[in-house]
C-alpha cells in the first residue's frame, strides 16, 4: 500500500492530459453554441457558453453552427443583440440560412 503514493505522479505529467478552457470543455461536452466560418462545419471554429454582445474578431464570419444540450440561442446580425435574428434550439446543427449567413455579430443564450 505504501508504494502507491510513491508511484503517483502529477496529472499534468501524464501524456495526453492538458488544461483546456471552460468554453472548450463545454463545447466538447455539447454544452455550447459552436460556430464555423465555412459551410458544413469547416474553417475557423468558435465556441460560446454564454451570451456575447460583440463577437469581435468573428463578426460576420459564421456560416454553420451547432447547438447542444437542449439549449436555445438567438443569433443577431448586429452587436448589442440588435438587428435581424434567428433562434436556434434543441440539439440542432446546420448551415446558416439567407439573411444571417456571414452576418452574425452577437449571440444571446436564452436557455
C-alpha positions as CSV (number, residue, x, y, z in Angstrom):
1,X,0.0,0.0,0.0
2,X,2.8,2.5,0.8
3,X,4.2,2.1,-2.8
4,X,1.1,3.6,-4.4
5,X,1.8,7.1,-3.0
6,X,5.4,6.9,-4.1
7,X,4.4,5.9,-7.7
8,X,1.7,8.5,-8.2
9,X,2.5,11.5,-10.4
10,X,1.1,14.9,-11.0
11,X,-1.8,14.8,-13.5
12,X,-0.1,17.4,-15.7
13,X,2.8,14.9,-16.2
14,X,0.6,12.3,-17.8
15,X,0.8,12.1,-21.6
16,X,-2.3,13.4,-23.3
17,X,-3.6,15.4,-20.4
18,X,-3.8,19.1,-21.0
19,X,-5.5,22.1,-19.5
20,X,-8.3,23.4,-21.6
21,X,-10.5,26.5,-21.2
22,X,-14.0,26.2,-19.8
23,X,-15.5,27.1,-23.1
24,X,-13.6,24.4,-24.9
25,X,-14.6,21.9,-22.2
26,X,-18.2,22.8,-22.6
27,X,-18.0,22.6,-26.3
28,X,-16.6,19.1,-26.0
29,X,-19.4,18.0,-23.7
30,X,-22.1,19.5,-26.0
31,X,-23.0,22.5,-23.7
32,X,-22.2,25.3,-26.1
33,X,-23.0,27.2,-29.3
34,X,-20.4,26.3,-31.9
35,X,-19.9,28.4,-35.0
36,X,-17.8,27.8,-38.0
37,X,-16.6,30.3,-40.7
38,X,-17.4,28.0,-43.6
39,X,-20.5,25.8,-44.5
40,X,-20.6,22.2,-43.4
41,X,-18.5,22.8,-40.2
42,X,-15.3,23.8,-41.9
43,X,-12.9,26.7,-41.4
44,X,-12.4,28.6,-38.2
45,X,-14.4,27.4,-35.2
46,X,-15.6,29.4,-32.1
47,X,-17.5,28.1,-29.1
48,X,-19.6,30.2,-26.7
49,X,-21.0,29.0,-23.4
50,X,-22.7,32.4,-22.5
51,X,-24.1,35.4,-24.3
52,X,-21.7,37.7,-26.1
53,X,-22.8,41.1,-27.2
54,X,-19.9,41.5,-29.7
55,X,-18.2,38.6,-31.4
56,X,-15.3,41.0,-32.2
57,X,-12.8,39.0,-34.4
58,X,-15.6,36.6,-35.5
59,X,-18.2,39.2,-36.6
60,X,-19.8,38.5,-39.9
61,X,-17.9,35.1,-40.3
62,X,-20.4,32.4,-39.1
63,X,-21.7,30.1,-41.8
64,X,-22.5,26.9,-39.9
65,X,-23.5,26.1,-36.3
66,X,-24.3,23.5,-33.7
67,X,-26.4,24.0,-30.6
68,X,-26.2,21.3,-28.0
69,X,-27.7,20.1,-24.7
70,X,-31.2,21.3,-25.5
71,X,-30.0,24.9,-25.3
72,X,-31.7,27.8,-27.1
73,X,-29.6,30.6,-28.6
74,X,-30.5,33.7,-30.6
75,X,-28.0,34.9,-33.2
76,X,-28.2,38.6,-34.1
77,X,-26.9,40.5,-37.2
78,X,-25.7,43.5,-35.1
79,X,-23.8,43.9,-31.9
80,X,-25.6,44.5,-28.7
81,X,-28.3,41.9,-29.5
82,X,-29.9,44.0,-32.2
83,X,-30.8,43.7,-35.9
84,X,-32.3,40.6,-37.5
85,X,-32.0,37.4,-35.6
86,X,-32.5,33.7,-35.8
87,X,-33.5,31.5,-32.8
88,X,-31.8,28.1,-32.7
89,X,-32.8,25.4,-30.2
90,X,-32.5,21.8,-29.1
91,X,-29.7,19.7,-30.4
92,X,-29.5,21.3,-33.8
93,X,-26.9,21.8,-36.4
94,X,-26.9,23.1,-39.9
95,X,-25.7,25.8,-42.2
96,X,-26.9,29.3,-41.5
97,X,-29.6,30.5,-44.0
98,X,-30.1,33.6,-46.1
99,X,-30.4,36.7,-44.0
100,X,-28.0,35.6,-41.3
101,X,-25.2,33.7,-43.0
102,X,-21.9,35.6,-42.6
103,X,-23.8,38.4,-40.7
104,X,-23.8,37.3,-37.0
105,X,-22.3,39.9,-34.6
106,X,-23.8,38.9,-31.3
107,X,-25.2,35.8,-29.6
108,X,-27.7,35.5,-26.7
109,X,-28.2,32.4,-24.7
110,X,-31.9,32.1,-23.9
111,X,-31.9,28.7,-22.2
